[in-house]
Amino acid sequence: MADRNRKWMTEEVITYAYILLYIALSSGQIFFNKWVLSSKEINFPYPLGLTLLHMVFSSVLCFMLTKVLKIMNVEEGMTLDIYIYSVIPIGATFAMTLWLGNTAYLYISVAFAQMLKAIMPVAVFILGVAAGLEMMSCRMLLIMSVISFGVLIASYGEININWIGVVYQMGGVVGEALRLIFMEILVKRKGIKLNPISVMYYVSPCSALCLLIPWIFLEKPKMDEQGTWSFKPLVLTLNSLCTFALNLSVFLVISHTSALTIRVAGVVKDWVVVLLSALLFADTKLTLINIFGYAIAIAGVAAYNNTKLKKETSRASPNEAMQSVPSVSSSTSND
Protein backbone atom coordinates (compact mmCIF):
# COMPACT_ATOMS: atom_id res chain seq x y z
CA MET A 1 0.00 0.00 0.00
CA ALA A 2 2.81 2.40 0.90
CA ASP A 3 4.61 1.62 -2.36
CA ARG A 4 1.42 2.21 -4.32
CA ASN A 5 0.86 5.59 -2.64
CA ARG A 6 4.48 6.54 -3.21
CA LYS A 7 4.21 5.61 -6.89
CA TRP A 8 0.98 7.60 -7.24
CA MET A 9 2.55 10.66 -5.63
CA THR A 10 5.61 10.35 -7.86
CA GLU A 11 3.40 10.27 -10.96
CA GLU A 12 1.44 13.28 -9.73
CA VAL A 13 4.64 15.25 -9.12
CA ILE A 14 5.95 14.36 -12.60
CA THR A 15 2.64 15.37 -14.20
CA TYR A 16 2.57 18.75 -12.45
CA ALA A 17 6.22 19.24 -13.34
CA TYR A 18 5.40 18.73 -17.04
CA ILE A 19 2.48 21.17 -16.79
CA LEU A 20 4.63 23.82 -15.12
CA LEU A 21 7.34 23.20 -17.71
CA TYR A 22 4.83 23.79 -20.50
CA ILE A 23 3.53 27.01 -18.92
CA ALA A 24 7.07 28.28 -18.30
CA LEU A 25 8.31 27.43 -21.81
CA SER A 26 5.22 28.75 -23.56
CA SER A 27 5.27 32.04 -21.64
CA GLY A 28 9.03 32.36 -21.90
CA GLN A 29 9.03 31.71 -25.65
CA ILE A 30 6.55 34.53 -26.26
CA PHE A 31 8.72 36.96 -24.27
CA PHE A 32 11.86 35.60 -25.95
CA ASN A 33 10.40 36.19 -29.42
CA LYS A 34 9.29 39.69 -28.46
CA TRP A 35 12.79 40.49 -27.17
CA VAL A 36 14.55 39.12 -30.26
CA LEU A 37 12.25 40.99 -32.64
CA SER A 38 12.04 44.31 -30.77
CA SER A 39 15.24 44.80 -28.80
CA LYS A 40 18.08 46.99 -30.06
CA GLU A 41 20.61 44.59 -28.56
CA ILE A 42 19.70 41.75 -30.93
CA ASN A 43 18.70 43.95 -33.87
CA PHE A 44 16.67 41.27 -35.67
CA PRO A 45 13.28 42.80 -36.61
CA TYR A 46 12.56 40.03 -39.11
CA PRO A 47 9.59 37.92 -37.96
CA LEU A 48 9.48 36.00 -41.23
CA GLY A 49 13.17 35.12 -40.97
CA LEU A 50 12.83 34.16 -37.30
CA THR A 51 9.89 31.89 -38.02
CA LEU A 52 11.74 30.32 -40.97
CA LEU A 53 14.70 29.62 -38.69
CA HIS A 54 12.40 27.93 -36.17
CA MET A 55 10.91 25.64 -38.82
CA VAL A 56 14.29 24.69 -40.31
CA PHE A 57 15.68 23.97 -36.84
CA SER A 58 12.61 21.91 -35.95
CA SER A 59 12.82 19.93 -39.20
CA VAL A 60 16.47 19.04 -38.68
CA LEU A 61 16.05 18.17 -35.00
CA CYS A 62 12.94 16.02 -35.64
CA PHE A 63 14.82 14.09 -38.31
CA MET A 64 17.77 13.55 -35.98
CA LEU A 65 15.58 12.38 -33.08
CA THR A 66 13.35 10.06 -35.11
CA LYS A 67 15.50 8.71 -37.95
CA VAL A 68 19.11 9.01 -36.78
CA LEU A 69 19.05 8.63 -32.99
CA LYS A 70 15.62 6.90 -33.02
CA ILE A 71 14.73 8.29 -29.62
CA MET A 72 11.15 9.04 -30.73
CA ASN A 73 8.79 7.36 -33.15
CA VAL A 74 6.80 8.85 -36.02
CA GLU A 75 3.22 7.67 -36.38
CA GLU A 76 2.65 5.43 -39.41
CA GLY A 77 -0.09 5.69 -42.03
CA MET A 78 1.08 8.77 -43.95
CA THR A 79 0.59 8.51 -47.73
CA LEU A 80 1.41 10.85 -50.61
CA ASP A 81 -2.28 11.65 -51.07
CA ILE A 82 -2.72 12.57 -47.40
CA TYR A 83 0.47 14.62 -47.44
CA ILE A 84 -0.57 16.63 -50.50
CA TYR A 85 -4.19 17.28 -49.54
CA SER A 86 -3.84 17.53 -45.74
CA VAL A 87 -0.29 18.06 -44.51
CA ILE A 88 0.64 20.74 -47.06
CA PRO A 89 -2.43 22.90 -46.19
CA ILE A 90 -1.62 22.41 -42.50
CA GLY A 91 2.00 23.42 -43.08
CA ALA A 92 1.00 26.48 -45.13
CA THR A 93 -1.54 27.72 -42.59
CA PHE A 94 0.89 27.02 -39.73
CA ALA A 95 3.52 29.12 -41.48
CA MET A 96 0.95 31.87 -41.98
CA THR A 97 -0.02 31.76 -38.30
CA LEU A 98 3.52 32.05 -36.97
CA TRP A 99 4.62 34.66 -39.50
CA LEU A 100 1.68 37.02 -38.94
CA GLY A 101 1.57 36.42 -35.19
CA ASN A 102 5.25 37.21 -34.73
CA THR A 103 4.92 40.27 -36.98
CA ALA A 104 2.19 41.61 -34.71
CA TYR A 105 4.75 41.88 -31.88
CA LEU A 106 6.43 44.70 -33.80
CA TYR A 107 3.28 46.83 -33.48
CA ILE A 108 1.31 45.80 -30.39
CA SER A 109 2.14 44.68 -26.87
CA VAL A 110 2.40 41.04 -25.86
CA ALA A 111 -0.54 41.41 -23.47
CA PHE A 112 -2.84 42.88 -26.10
CA ALA A 113 -1.79 40.19 -28.59
CA GLN A 114 -2.80 37.51 -26.08
CA MET A 115 -6.15 39.21 -25.55
CA LEU A 116 -6.84 39.25 -29.27
CA LYS A 117 -5.95 35.54 -29.49
CA ALA A 118 -8.91 34.77 -27.21
CA ILE A 119 -11.12 35.20 -30.30
CA MET A 120 -9.63 31.96 -31.69
CA PRO A 121 -12.57 29.66 -30.78
CA VAL A 122 -14.93 32.00 -32.65
CA ALA A 123 -12.87 31.75 -35.83
CA VAL A 124 -12.55 27.97 -35.44
CA PHE A 125 -16.29 27.57 -34.88
CA ILE A 126 -17.29 29.72 -37.86
CA LEU A 127 -14.90 27.91 -40.20
CA GLY A 128 -15.94 24.57 -38.69
CA VAL A 129 -19.59 25.28 -39.47
CA ALA A 130 -18.66 26.28 -43.03
CA ALA A 131 -16.67 23.03 -43.45
CA GLY A 132 -19.43 20.89 -41.97
CA LEU A 133 -17.40 19.94 -38.89
CA GLU A 134 -19.46 21.94 -36.37
CA MET A 135 -23.19 22.19 -35.74
CA MET A 136 -24.84 25.53 -35.06
CA SER A 137 -26.63 25.61 -31.71
CA CYS A 138 -27.99 28.20 -29.30
CA ARG A 139 -25.41 27.20 -26.68
CA MET A 140 -22.48 27.64 -29.06
CA LEU A 141 -23.86 30.96 -30.33
CA LEU A 142 -24.07 32.19 -26.75
CA ILE A 143 -20.48 31.10 -26.04
CA MET A 144 -19.21 32.75 -29.23
CA SER A 145 -21.06 35.96 -28.32
CA VAL A 146 -19.50 35.99 -24.83
CA ILE A 147 -15.98 35.54 -26.24
CA SER A 148 -16.48 38.22 -28.91
CA PHE A 149 -17.96 40.65 -26.39
CA GLY A 150 -15.03 40.11 -24.02
CA VAL A 151 -12.43 40.69 -26.75
CA LEU A 152 -14.25 43.86 -27.86
CA ILE A 153 -14.20 45.24 -24.32
CA ALA A 154 -10.52 44.34 -23.91
CA SER A 155 -9.74 46.09 -27.21
CA TYR A 156 -11.76 49.14 -26.19
CA GLY A 157 -9.64 49.39 -23.04
CA GLU A 158 -6.35 49.28 -24.95
CA ILE A 159 -4.58 52.64 -24.63
CA ASN A 160 -1.91 52.33 -27.34
CA ILE A 161 -3.83 50.45 -30.00
CA ASN A 162 -2.12 50.00 -33.38
CA TRP A 163 -4.47 48.78 -36.09
CA ILE A 164 -1.66 47.40 -38.24
CA GLY A 165 -0.70 45.09 -35.39
CA VAL A 166 -4.36 44.16 -34.86
CA VAL A 167 -4.69 43.20 -38.54
CA TYR A 168 -1.54 41.06 -38.36
CA GLN A 169 -2.74 39.35 -35.18
CA MET A 170 -6.21 38.68 -36.61
CA GLY A 171 -4.55 37.28 -39.72
CA GLY A 172 -2.58 34.94 -37.49
CA VAL A 173 -5.80 33.90 -35.72
CA VAL A 174 -7.46 33.10 -39.05
CA GLY A 175 -4.40 31.10 -40.11
CA GLU A 176 -4.44 29.10 -36.88
CA ALA A 177 -8.18 28.47 -37.19
CA LEU A 178 -7.65 27.14 -40.72
CA ARG A 179 -4.81 24.93 -39.48
CA LEU A 180 -7.00 23.45 -36.75
CA ILE A 181 -9.78 22.80 -39.26
CA PHE A 182 -7.34 20.96 -41.54
CA MET A 183 -6.09 19.01 -38.51
CA GLU A 184 -9.67 18.06 -37.71
CA ILE A 185 -10.20 16.89 -41.28
CA LEU A 186 -6.95 14.91 -41.17
CA VAL A 187 -8.03 13.08 -38.02
CA LYS A 188 -11.73 12.62 -38.78
CA ARG A 189 -11.88 12.01 -42.51
CA LYS A 190 -8.46 10.46 -43.09
CA GLY A 191 -8.37 8.54 -39.82
CA ILE A 192 -4.79 9.56 -39.01
CA LYS A 193 -3.79 9.92 -35.35
CA LEU A 194 -0.67 12.03 -34.96
CA ASN A 195 1.14 12.95 -31.78
CA PRO A 196 2.84 16.39 -31.69
CA ILE A 197 6.24 14.94 -32.61
CA SER A 198 4.77 13.35 -35.73
CA VAL A 199 3.02 16.61 -36.60
CA MET A 200 6.32 18.49 -36.26
CA TYR A 201 8.13 15.87 -38.35
CA TYR A 202 5.69 16.11 -41.26
CA VAL A 203 4.63 19.76 -41.04
CA SER A 204 7.86 21.62 -40.20
CA PRO A 205 9.63 21.05 -43.58
CA CYS A 206 6.48 22.08 -45.44
CA SER A 207 6.12 25.22 -43.31
CA ALA A 208 9.79 26.04 -43.84
CA LEU A 209 9.36 25.88 -47.62
CA CYS A 210 6.23 28.05 -47.45
CA LEU A 211 8.18 30.64 -45.43
CA LEU A 212 11.32 30.48 -47.55
CA ILE A 213 9.66 31.80 -50.71
CA PRO A 214 8.22 35.03 -49.22
CA TRP A 215 11.39 35.51 -47.12
CA ILE A 216 13.52 35.61 -50.28
CA PHE A 217 11.41 38.45 -51.69
CA LEU A 218 10.35 40.35 -48.56
CA GLU A 219 13.07 40.19 -45.93
CA LYS A 220 16.27 38.94 -47.54
CA PRO A 221 16.73 42.16 -49.57
CA LYS A 222 16.31 44.21 -46.37
CA MET A 223 18.83 42.07 -44.53
CA ASP A 224 21.31 42.43 -47.41
CA GLU A 225 20.79 46.19 -47.55
CA GLN A 226 21.10 46.81 -43.81
CA GLY A 227 23.91 44.33 -43.30
CA THR A 228 22.14 42.49 -40.48
CA TRP A 229 23.64 39.13 -41.38
CA SER A 230 25.98 39.72 -38.44
CA PHE A 231 23.24 38.73 -35.96
CA LYS A 232 24.03 36.74 -32.85
CA PRO A 233 23.80 33.07 -33.86
CA LEU A 234 23.92 31.82 -30.26
CA VAL A 235 20.81 33.81 -29.29
CA LEU A 236 18.85 32.69 -32.35
CA THR A 237 19.89 29.07 -31.88
CA LEU A 238 18.78 29.19 -28.26
CA ASN A 239 15.51 30.79 -29.36
CA SER A 240 14.92 27.98 -31.87
CA LEU A 241 15.82 25.35 -29.29
CA CYS A 242 13.29 26.83 -26.86
CA THR A 243 10.63 26.63 -29.57
CA PHE A 244 11.35 22.94 -30.09
CA ALA A 245 11.37 22.33 -26.33
CA LEU A 246 7.95 24.01 -26.11
CA ASN A 247 6.51 21.64 -28.72
CA LEU A 248 8.06 18.71 -26.89
CA SER A 249 6.52 19.84 -23.60
CA VAL A 250 3.10 19.79 -25.27
CA PHE A 251 3.77 16.16 -26.21
CA LEU A 252 4.77 15.32 -22.63
CA VAL A 253 1.68 16.96 -21.08
CA ILE A 254 -0.75 15.28 -23.48
CA SER A 255 0.89 11.87 -23.10
CA HIS A 256 0.70 12.06 -19.29
CA THR A 257 -2.70 13.75 -18.92
CA SER A 258 -5.32 14.68 -21.51
CA ALA A 259 -6.37 17.27 -24.08
CA LEU A 260 -8.36 19.11 -21.39
CA THR A 261 -5.25 19.56 -19.25
CA ILE A 262 -3.32 21.26 -22.04
CA ARG A 263 -6.26 23.59 -22.61
CA VAL A 264 -6.53 24.52 -18.95
CA ALA A 265 -2.76 25.01 -18.80
CA GLY A 266 -3.07 27.21 -21.89
CA VAL A 267 -5.58 29.46 -20.13
CA VAL A 268 -3.27 29.74 -17.10
CA LYS A 269 -0.37 30.51 -19.43
CA ASP A 270 -2.34 33.28 -21.14
CA TRP A 271 -3.00 35.02 -17.83
CA VAL A 272 0.65 34.63 -16.82
CA VAL A 273 1.75 36.22 -20.10
CA VAL A 274 -0.71 39.10 -19.81
CA LEU A 275 0.26 39.95 -16.24
CA LEU A 276 4.02 39.44 -16.63
CA SER A 277 4.14 41.50 -19.82
CA ALA A 278 2.84 44.48 -17.86
CA LEU A 279 5.89 44.16 -15.62
CA LEU A 280 8.52 43.35 -18.27
CA PHE A 281 7.67 45.61 -21.20
CA ALA A 282 7.32 49.37 -21.26
CA ASP A 283 4.79 49.25 -24.12
CA THR A 284 2.27 47.34 -21.96
CA LYS A 285 -0.16 49.36 -19.89
CA LEU A 286 -3.08 47.31 -18.62
CA THR A 287 -6.34 49.01 -17.70
CA LEU A 288 -9.26 47.70 -15.67
CA ILE A 289 -11.30 47.57 -18.88
CA ASN A 290 -8.58 45.41 -20.48
CA ILE A 291 -8.61 42.93 -17.62
CA PHE A 292 -12.41 42.88 -17.29
CA GLY A 293 -12.92 42.24 -21.00
CA TYR A 294 -10.23 39.57 -21.11
CA ALA A 295 -11.77 37.81 -18.09
CA ILE A 296 -15.12 37.65 -19.92
CA ALA A 297 -13.43 36.27 -23.03
CA ILE A 298 -11.54 33.62 -21.06
CA ALA A 299 -14.77 32.56 -19.34
CA GLY A 300 -16.26 32.00 -22.79
CA VAL A 301 -13.14 30.10 -23.89
CA ALA A 302 -13.41 27.84 -20.83
CA ALA A 303 -17.05 27.09 -21.67
CA TYR A 304 -16.08 26.33 -25.27
CA ASN A 305 -13.28 23.98 -24.23
CA ASN A 306 -15.58 22.20 -21.81
CA THR A 307 -18.20 21.70 -24.54
CA LYS A 308 -15.62 20.43 -27.01
CA LEU A 309 -14.15 18.02 -24.47
CA LYS A 310 -17.54 16.48 -23.71
CA LYS A 311 -18.09 15.89 -27.43
CA GLU A 312 -14.63 14.36 -27.86
CA THR A 313 -14.95 12.01 -24.88
CA SER A 314 -18.35 10.84 -26.13
CA ARG A 315 -16.82 9.94 -29.51
CA ALA A 316 -13.48 8.42 -28.43
CA SER A 317 -12.13 6.12 -25.76
CA PRO A 318 -9.98 7.65 -22.96
CA ASN A 319 -6.82 6.23 -24.55
CA GLU A 320 -7.61 7.84 -27.89
CA ALA A 321 -8.41 11.15 -26.23
CA MET A 322 -4.98 11.17 -24.59
CA GLN A 323 -3.11 10.43 -27.79
CA SER A 324 -4.92 12.80 -30.11
CA VAL A 325 -3.77 16.34 -30.79
CA PRO A 326 -5.87 18.94 -28.91
CA SER A 327 -8.26 20.73 -31.23
CA VAL A 328 -8.02 24.23 -29.79
CA SER A 329 -6.93 26.10 -26.73
CA SER A 330 -7.51 29.71 -25.83
CA SER A 331 -4.56 30.68 -27.94
CA THR A 332 -1.56 29.47 -29.76
CA SER A 333 2.00 30.14 -28.97
CA ASN A 334 3.74 32.29 -31.47
CA ASP A 335 6.95 30.40 -31.83
C-alpha positions in Angstrom: 0.0 0.0 0.0 2.8 2.4 0.9 4.6 1.6 -2.4 1.4 2.2 -4.3 0.9 5.6 -2.6 4.5 6.5 -3.2 4.2 5.6 -6.9 1.0 7.6 -7.2 2.5 10.7 -5.6 5.6 10.4 -7.9 3.4 10.3 -11.0 1.4 13.3 -9.7 4.6 15.2 -9.1 5.9 14.4 -12.6 2.6 15.4 -14.2 2.6 18.8 -12.4 6.2 19.2 -13.3 5.4 18.7 -17.0 2.5 21.2 -16.8 4.6 23.8 -15.1 7.3 23.2 -17.7 4.8 23.8 -20.5 3.5 27.0 -18.9 7.1 28.3 -18.3 8.3 27.4 -21.8 5.2 28.8 -23.6 5.3 32.0 -21.6 9.0 32.4 -21.9 9.0 31.7 -25.7 6.6 34.5 -26.3 8.7 37.0 -24.3 11.9 35.6 -25.9 10.4 36.2 -29.4 9.3 39.7 -28.5 12.8 40.5 -27.2 14.6 39.1 -30.3 12.2 41.0 -32.6 12.0 44.3 -30.8 15.2 44.8 -28.8 18.1 47.0 -30.1 20.6 44.6 -28.6 19.7 41.7 -30.9 18.7 44.0 -33.9 16.7 41.3 -35.7 13.3 42.8 -36.6 12.6 40.0 -39.1 9.6 37.9 -38.0 9.5 36.0 -41.2 13.2 35.1 -41.0 12.8 34.2 -37.3 9.9 31.9 -38.0 11.7 30.3 -41.0 14.7 29.6 -38.7 12.4 27.9 -36.2 10.9 25.6 -38.8 14.3 24.7 -40.3 15.7 24.0 -36.8 12.6 21.9 -35.9 12.8 19.9 -39.2 16.5 19.0 -38.7 16.0 18.2 -35.0 12.9 16.0 -35.6 14.8 14.1 -38.3 17.8 13.5 -36.0 15.6 12.4 -33.1 13.3 10.1 -35.1 15.5 8.7 -37.9 19.1 9.0 -36.8 19.0 8.6 -33.0 15.6 6.9 -33.0 14.7 8.3 -29.6 11.2 9.0 -30.7 8.8 7.4 -33.2 6.8 8.8 -36.0 3.2 7.7 -36.4 2.7 5.4 -39.4 -0.1 5.7 -42.0 1.1 8.8 -43.9 0.6 8.5 -47.7 1.4 10.8 -50.6 -2.3 11.6 -51.1 -2.7 12.6 -47.4 0.5 14.6 -47.4 -0.6 16.6 -50.5 -4.2 17.3 -49.5 -3.8 17.5 -45.7 -0.3 18.1 -44.5 0.6 20.7 -47.1 -2.4 22.9 -46.2 -1.6 22.4 -42.5 2.0 23.4 -43.1 1.0 26.5 -45.1 -1.5 27.7 -42.6 0.9 27.0 -39.7 3.5 29.1 -41.5 0.9 31.9 -42.0 0.0 31.8 -38.3 3.5 32.0 -37.0 4.6 34.7 -39.5 1.7 37.0 -38.9 1.6 36.4 -35.2 5.2 37.2 -34.7 4.9 40.3 -37.0 2.2 41.6 -34.7 4.7 41.9 -31.9 6.4 44.7 -33.8 3.3 46.8 -33.5 1.3 45.8 -30.4 2.1 44.7 -26.9 2.4 41.0 -25.9 -0.5 41.4 -23.5 -2.8 42.9 -26.1 -1.8 40.2 -28.6 -2.8 37.5 -26.1 -6.2 39.2 -25.5 -6.8 39.2 -29.3 -6.0 35.5 -29.5 -8.9 34.8 -27.2 -11.1 35.2 -30.3 -9.6 32.0 -31.7 -12.6 29.7 -30.8 -14.9 32.0 -32.6 -12.9 31.8 -35.8 -12.6 28.0 -35.4 -16.3 27.6 -34.9 -17.3 29.7 -37.9 -14.9 27.9 -40.2 -15.9 24.6 -38.7 -19.6 25.3 -39.5 -18.7 26.3 -43.0 -16.7 23.0 -43.4 -19.4 20.9 -42.0 -17.4 19.9 -38.9 -19.5 21.9 -36.4 -23.2 22.2 -35.7 -24.8 25.5 -35.1 -26.6 25.6 -31.7 -28.0 28.2 -29.3 -25.4 27.2 -26.7 -22.5 27.6 -29.1 -23.9 31.0 -30.3 -24.1 32.2 -26.7 -20.5 31.1 -26.0 -19.2 32.8 -29.2 -21.1 36.0 -28.3 -19.5 36.0 -24.8 -16.0 35.5 -26.2 -16.5 38.2 -28.9 -18.0 40.6 -26.4 -15.0 40.1 -24.0 -12.4 40.7 -26.8 -14.2 43.9 -27.9 -14.2 45.2 -24.3 -10.5 44.3 -23.9 -9.7 46.1 -27.2 -11.8 49.1 -26.2 -9.6 49.4 -23.0 -6.3 49.3 -25.0 -4.6 52.6 -24.6 -1.9 52.3 -27.3 -3.8 50.5 -30.0 -2.1 50.0 -33.4 -4.5 48.8 -36.1 -1.7 47.4 -38.2 -0.7 45.1 -35.4 -4.4 44.2 -34.9 -4.7 43.2 -38.5 -1.5 41.1 -38.4 -2.7 39.3 -35.2 -6.2 38.7 -36.6 -4.5 37.3 -39.7 -2.6 34.9 -37.5 -5.8 33.9 -35.7 -7.5 33.1 -39.1 -4.4 31.1 -40.1 -4.4 29.1 -36.9 -8.2 28.5 -37.2 -7.6 27.1 -40.7 -4.8 24.9 -39.5 -7.0 23.4 -36.8 -9.8 22.8 -39.3 -7.3 21.0 -41.5 -6.1 19.0 -38.5 -9.7 18.1 -37.7 -10.2 16.9 -41.3 -6.9 14.9 -41.2 -8.0 13.1 -38.0 -11.7 12.6 -38.8 -11.9 12.0 -42.5 -8.5 10.5 -43.1 -8.4 8.5 -39.8 -4.8 9.6 -39.0 -3.8 9.9 -35.4 -0.7 12.0 -35.0 1.1 13.0 -31.8 2.8 16.4 -31.7 6.2 14.9 -32.6 4.8 13.3 -35.7 3.0 16.6 -36.6 6.3 18.5 -36.3 8.1 15.9 -38.4 5.7 16.1 -41.3 4.6 19.8 -41.0 7.9 21.6 -40.2 9.6 21.0 -43.6 6.5 22.1 -45.4 6.1 25.2 -43.3 9.8 26.0 -43.8 9.4 25.9 -47.6 6.2 28.1 -47.4 8.2 30.6 -45.4 11.3 30.5 -47.6 9.7 31.8 -50.7 8.2 35.0 -49.2 11.4 35.5 -47.1 13.5 35.6 -50.3 11.4 38.4 -51.7 10.3 40.4 -48.6 13.1 40.2 -45.9 16.3 38.9 -47.5 16.7 42.2 -49.6 16.3 44.2 -46.4 18.8 42.1 -44.5 21.3 42.4 -47.4 20.8 46.2 -47.5 21.1 46.8 -43.8 23.9 44.3 -43.3 22.1 42.5 -40.5 23.6 39.1 -41.4 26.0 39.7 -38.4 23.2 38.7 -36.0 24.0 36.7 -32.8 23.8 33.1 -33.9 23.9 31.8 -30.3 20.8 33.8 -29.3 18.8 32.7 -32.4 19.9 29.1 -31.9 18.8 29.2 -28.3 15.5 30.8 -29.4 14.9 28.0 -31.9 15.8 25.4 -29.3 13.3 26.8 -26.9 10.6 26.6 -29.6 11.3 22.9 -30.1 11.4 22.3 -26.3 8.0 24.0 -26.1 6.5 21.6 -28.7 8.1 18.7 -26.9 6.5 19.8 -23.6 3.1 19.8 -25.3 3.8 16.2 -26.2 4.8 15.3 -22.6 1.7 17.0 -21.1 -0.7 15.3 -23.5 0.9 11.9 -23.1 0.7 12.1 -19.3 -2.7 13.8 -18.9 -5.3 14.7 -21.5 -6.4 17.3 -24.1 -8.4 19.1 -21.4 -5.2 19.6 -19.3 -3.3 21.3 -22.0 -6.3 23.6 -22.6 -6.5 24.5 -18.9 -2.8 25.0 -18.8 -3.1 27.2 -21.9 -5.6 29.5 -20.1 -3.3 29.7 -17.1 -0.4 30.5 -19.4 -2.3 33.3 -21.1 -3.0 35.0 -17.8 0.6 34.6 -16.8 1.8 36.2 -20.1 -0.7 39.1 -19.8 0.3 40.0 -16.2 4.0 39.4 -16.6 4.1 41.5 -19.8 2.8 44.5 -17.9 5.9 44.2 -15.6 8.5 43.3 -18.3 7.7 45.6 -21.2 7.3 49.4 -21.3 4.8 49.3 -24.1 2.3 47.3 -22.0 -0.2 49.4 -19.9 -3.1 47.3 -18.6 -6.3 49.0 -17.7 -9.3 47.7 -15.7 -11.3 47.6 -18.9 -8.6 45.4 -20.5 -8.6 42.9 -17.6 -12.4 42.9 -17.3 -12.9 42.2 -21.0 -10.2 39.6 -21.1 -11.8 37.8 -18.1 -15.1 37.6 -19.9 -13.4 36.3 -23.0 -11.5 33.6 -21.1 -14.8 32.6 -19.3 -16.3 32.0 -22.8 -13.1 30.1 -23.9 -13.4 27.8 -20.8 -17.0 27.1 -21.7 -16.1 26.3 -25.3 -13.3 24.0 -24.2 -15.6 22.2 -21.8 -18.2 21.7 -24.5 -15.6 20.4 -27.0 -14.1 18.0 -24.5 -17.5 16.5 -23.7 -18.1 15.9 -27.4 -14.6 14.4 -27.9 -15.0 12.0 -24.9 -18.4 10.8 -26.1 -16.8 9.9 -29.5 -13.5 8.4 -28.4 -12.1 6.1 -25.8 -10.0 7.6 -23.0 -6.8 6.2 -24.5 -7.6 7.8 -27.9 -8.4 11.1 -26.2 -5.0 11.2 -24.6 -3.1 10.4 -27.8 -4.9 12.8 -30.1 -3.8 16.3 -30.8 -5.9 18.9 -28.9 -8.3 20.7 -31.2 -8.0 24.2 -29.8 -6.9 26.1 -26.7 -7.5 29.7 -25.8 -4.6 30.7 -27.9 -1.6 29.5 -29.8 2.0 30.1 -29.0 3.7 32.3 -31.5 7.0 30.4 -31.8 
